[in-house]
Amino acid sequence: MAFVPPVLDIHVQTTLESPGRRFVLDARFVSTTSRTALIGISGSGKSTVLMAIAGLLPRVQGHVRVAGNTLLDTAKAVDVPARARRVGMVFQDYALFPHMTVAQNLAFGLCRLGQHPSEAEQARIDVLLRQFDLDTLRGALPRHLSGGQRQRVALARALAPQPHLLLLDEPLSALDTSLRIRLRTELAEMLERVQVPTLLVTHDPSDVQALAQSAVHLDGGHVTGAPAL
């Protein structure tokens, strides 16, 4: 039987220092499922792990492998630049560009800064606008969108360059309870539809139950176990 590499094989180490605080991250885990949750209290290092995987932190040691593809292996002097890692990321506040329309936000993930989308890139944007029910909102600015619409734009933008891995950093944390419950269901349906390996950061067990197939617990920068789903 042919060897099938795990979806995620992660070991990231770094030290972050700021006035009055020194945080040491040394997180190692392997996941064989397509949707994994990284769960822990605020300050446990969850978002730092995502930033390290995405290549957005300096001086990270260890390795990052996605379905057998090596993005980082400091023992072998491999460190793929962030833009070349094929990793899509959705931040807590969605980080949409307020001066850009929905279509322009999606194009940002595909085009070089200042360039217009090519014919192929525009076709990809059009597909995503339809897929995420945003076609009628392509000319709208983020301030005119609902919470659910902003979430869909952020997810579509992250998926625009057809990433090999999707990172979600507390995508529901900024929402009130009723909206959170509704958008959790919508997000679960979208993740099932797009079928991209996903690592989700959360502190809410309900997010884990609804969105993940496996979970890893992080505490104080270290993996402490895999809680039951």
Sequence and secondary structure as in RCSB ss.txt:
>XXXX:A:sequence
MAFVPPVLDIHVQTTLESPGRRFVLDARFVSTTSRTALIGISGSGKSTVLMAIAGLLPRVQGHVRVAGNTLLDTA
KAVDVPARARRVGMVFQDYALFPHMTVAQNLAFGLCRLGQHPSEAEQARIDVLLRQFDLDTLRGALPRHLSGGQR
QRVALARALAPQPHLLLLDEPLSALDTSLRIRLRTELAEMLERVQVPTLLVTHDPSDVQALAQSAVHLDGGHVTG
APAL
>XXXX:A:secstr
      SEEEEEEEEEEETTEEEEEEEEEEE SSEEEEE  TTSSHHHHHHHHHT SSS EEEEEETTEEEEEGG
GTEE  GGGS EEEE TT    TTS HHHHHHHTTS TT    HHHHHHHHHHHHHTT GGGTT  GGGS HHHH
HHHHHHHHHTT  SEEEEESTTTTS HHHHHHHHHHHHHHHHHH   EEEEES HHHHHHH SEEEEEETTEEEE
    
